[in-house]
């Protein structure tokens, strides 16, 4: 009996150790995302623009505006009727500050490195505002903090200005942004940027289906209508979009379509009117800055990975060849450095010969637009292939450790599998998953998504709640084992408290093992360090939740043992004739 007790004690100690290790591991993975250091922040030449299509572009971001809500707004419908529209897919995580970086830079989180709303410091890649300034254009921005912080350029302050409005109500903020932006439009500023925020505030506070959210959208729509009417009357161009959407409860940050698919509506000089019945374009949020650059004649931000949405723009008199070739040159330089960062094979000489032929063709006056587009698409494919190859190499290298960690815990089951309650203990572990997942998916209606909580200050409460529910699930699984033991006794099975202790250890170990296998699957595919990529954030959120469950199950193992013994012993103490 002493050997059996020692085995149970060893398992409890190991589960407690696993709990503390899990805390450290999940923090390491979380910090690797929060403090992600992009290896792609290399210096890039500034590039050159080409003649623009409009003298004034007004770019408006309505924070947290769902696509379905946008379609109810008169200003958006005006742009769609007179111009064109597209669906833009955000990067991950779908948060406001990373979205601001996407919109300004023309690239996504994995390149510019902004992954949270509490990111500090300036954006470390080029922006559309800096590009406009280099082209000798005037610009103006009205916002609260992030866009201004990311868009600040100091080479020629007289050509651009940011007005940041802070410490005021959402309604007062939007009014101030509107008035400042309207003045910039009237002044003829080449690039005007405005950020409205009441929709985001109301969604977080009341949900995206609330009257408060709809009222905020309606108020902003009134401002947008005046901006649209004035700009179009003056011969300018207006673009309206959002940084992200919201799920119905008000959260965002995850991968839900309502969060990641936002509307872009645009009209005015340089915008091609949509053909009736034409399928709406689906593009990346990173495509916005390059498209604005083409409209105003600025160079594309130097680290942009997005593409100019030529489908939405009117072709200039000389065609798009010059712009497309310059993009091919810029993306060649970017791809060269991208491949170096991944330690991948450099571009082959024939690719550079192809670029030379494009430049020669342009110099000779040929239309090389289609060929240049194919060339830049091939560069994007090369980058994707190099990234995939590097990630595959990492996964192959993690296979031995993953297999070892998956098989090693099975050794702990060996001295226990002959126990009288072994099969019942394994079965009772399923109670844990039924209870936890019922609470998570059915009662709360959560998904594996960072949209599960409405704001960052609710993260602690959310995760603590899941820890509590995981511990409760572990105790209920132990209770189920104790009740099964009582039933077994009625059938004549003689049991001792040691049998119940062994069974409880098997139950906790089985839960931990099954959670661990899921965590190992994430480790195999994504690792817990992210040196040159960001993981899939849906999978990352699930990994985070799996590890939190491991923490709770490990800490609850000893109380669970007590619950199982107590539940089983009730039978012994209340009915005579029980066999011990």
LINQUIGI-V306040 format. One record per run of one state. SS is the DSSP state (2 for helix, 1 for strand, 0 for the rest). FROM is the first residue (numbers start at 1). LEN is the number of residues. If there is no record, write none. Layout:
BEGIN
ss=(SS & SS)
from=(FROM & FROM)
len=(LEN & LEN)
END
This chain:
BEGIN
ss=(0 & 2 & 0 & 1 & 0 & 2 & 0 & 2 & 0 & 1 & 0 & 2 & 0 & 2 & 0 & 2 & 0 & 1 & 0 & 2 & 0 & 2 & 1 & 0 & 2 & 0 & 1 & 0 & 2 & 0 & 2 & 0 & 1 & 0 & 2 & 1 & 0 & 1 & 0 & 1 & 0 & 2 & 0 & 2 & 1 & 0 & 2 & 0 & 2 & 0 & 2 & 0 & 2 & 0 & 2 & 0 & 2 & 0 & 2 & 0 & 2 & 0 & 2 & 0)
from=(1 & 2 & 35 & 57 & 63 & 67 & 71 & 74 & 83 & 84 & 90 & 96 & 106 & 109 & 113 & 128 & 135 & 139 & 144 & 146 & 152 & 157 & 160 & 165 & 170 & 187 & 191 & 197 & 198 & 207 & 211 & 234 & 237 & 242 & 257 & 261 & 269 & 271 & 272 & 281 & 285 & 287 & 297 & 310 & 313 & 314 & 321 & 342 & 349 & 364 & 369 & 409 & 410 & 415 & 422 & 444 & 450 & 453 & 456 & 491 & 497 & 527 & 537 & 575)
len=(1 & 33 & 22 & 6 & 4 & 4 & 3 & 9 & 1 & 6 & 6 & 10 & 3 & 4 & 15 & 7 & 4 & 5 & 2 & 6 & 5 & 3 & 5 & 5 & 17 & 4 & 6 & 1 & 9 & 4 & 23 & 3 & 5 & 15 & 4 & 8 & 2 & 1 & 9 & 4 & 2 & 10 & 13 & 3 & 1 & 7 & 21 & 7 & 15 & 5 & 40 & 1 & 5 & 7 & 22 & 6 & 3 & 3 & 35 & 6 & 30 & 10 & 38 & 6)
END
